[in-house]
Amino acid sequence: MTQTENGSQTMDRGLGLEVVFPTPRQIMRRRMLHHKGFLFGAAVVIIIFFMAILAPVLAPNDPYKQDLSLRMIPPIWQEKGTWEYPLGTDNLGRDYLSRLIYGCRISLLIGFACMLIAMFIGTVLGLSAGFFGGRVDMLVSFIITVRLALPAFLVAIAVVALVGGSMQIVILVLGCLIWDRFAVVLKATSQQIRSMDYVAAAKAAGCSVFWIISREILPNALNNLVVVATLEIGRAILLEAAFSFLGMGVQPPIPSWGLMIAEGREFMLFDPYLIVIPGVALFTLVLGMNLLGDGLRDVTAPEGRS
Amino acid sequence: MLIYALKRLGVAVLVMFTVSLISFMLTRVSGDPAIALAGEGASDEEIEFVRKQYGFDRPLFVQYVEWIGRALKGDLGESPYLNQPVTEMIRERIGVTMTLGICALMFAIILAIPLGILAAIRPNTWIDRTALTLSVLGQAMPSFWFGLIMIIFFGVMLRWLPISGSDTPLHFVMPTIALGYYATPAFMRLTRSGMLEVLASDHIRTARAKGLRWGKILFKHALRNAIIPVVALAAVQLGFMLGGSFIIESVFALHGIGYLALVSISRSDLPVVQALVLLLAVIYVVLTFLGDILNAFLDPRIRVR
């Protein structure tokens, strides 16, 4: 067996023919390029990510600037639309396209931050349940059951309302409530990995618990972790939008898409674009995140498809 | 079976106890309840009066025991905002939420099971792919937005359906769809994977070899086995729907307990919020308990675990 330049292995099967085996990375890349859902999801997420970063460059106007003489200009595909405001303006005369672009920042930021908090809590709980088993497992399972029994969304809204709505509070409260899937998945994964020979070998070699968890179990659970993380960003984005829609989340004048839908609701009968546009944006982003997550699962573990 | 049921019951009771602690603490950790109840701009004496009146000056433990003791007897306290017993307020409104939840569950199941069966009989064909696409699209759609779009389309443009209130069965059509579609993919996937598994098993092959009609095999032999996990999922989903229905109730102005919860939160009517969190959690625990038991009854293999 010889190594070629790009790392793939070749083997002489005794027929004078060199059989080239692709490296795991090559296999992965091939799977990614052939997975339509993954490609679409990745494209959507990357585009929206860059829209969020480049918002000051891309947005044609100031998203906060109000001008009542310019209120309710319809978008470009309607009769009275102008190119100056391609997606029209809202009831305070703010440029809808600029608000939409800045809204990418809010959604991605909140989705990502919530996911990080949830990932931390869920991973700690799930890993310890899966690795230690026994009483720890029972305790963690109980905590998960209690969390599922609580009407999380209602509790979250009550807490936000009592403490006062701001972006930090929304992130903190949501992050502390949506860790359940992380915990469930990490628990199952680490239970599976724990029974592997290499973990037994590390134990026999006298490695510390911390070493085994951080060097043997966590890296092998990483694929599942990334998949759940991607899907949870999508869930957090939807929840934030719902929060803001109810007026209990991000406060005006921040251009959160959920808030934009709430603000447009009053006028939706005559100017449906006010709710259709942010809704479509929200739908597209969450769809992209979900497809990316599902795609990652198929690409990293094609045998585990459901 | 009895041992299994008792074990589940034990866990359920423990969960209920923990949940009651959390919903009790909910209104205490987020600030002084006396200040919240006295309202903004209340003087120190007024706040002190409220504190004495509601017993907030006593130890938390005593307050909890008193609260839970009364709750067990069905007395959830009184709403300081409306001077009305909380139990009565909930009783007036819970029918709407229950109707909505059960309709939404029925809608999801009636849509999902045939789709799941079709997808399983013809895996990897256009039927399967369409069903999958629909479920992926559905999962990404914000339910409150979907509700608003339906209002514009069916309520205003076509004028087929009423857009708010709960007077007639027609009022429930759009809320049912808006609440139910989100659960459809979960049921569909479960039915599909269950059917695929059962259809590949030996007893189905035997039944086919015996020359039984395909329809009979499908519904009598396969579906019966594949449907078992759906029962447990239905219980869990109904619990989630009741807990999450307030956003739909808000969109369609349905005056159920979800709407009551929202209104109470916005006017800091804490006893009502507390009672509703407790009630919804207890309903969830009872539903999942019943689901587990029913599941174990239908599938004896579960009892052993």
Interface residues (C-beta under 8 A of the other chain):
Chain A: G37 F142 T145 V146 L148 A149 L150 P151 A152 F153 L154 V155 I157 A158 V159 A161 L162 V163 G234 L238 A241 A242 F245 L246 M248 G258 I261 R265 M268 L269 P272 I275 V276 G279 L282 F283 T284 V286 L287 N290 L291 D294 S306
Chain B: V11 L14 V15 M16 T18 V19 I22 S23 L26 T27 S30 G31 A36 V136 L137 Q139 A140 M141 P142 S143 F144 W145 L148 I149 I151 I152 V156 R189 S193 V236 G239 L242 G243 G244 F246 I247 S250 G258 A261 L262 I265 S266 S268 V273 L276 V277 L280 A281 Y284 V285 T288
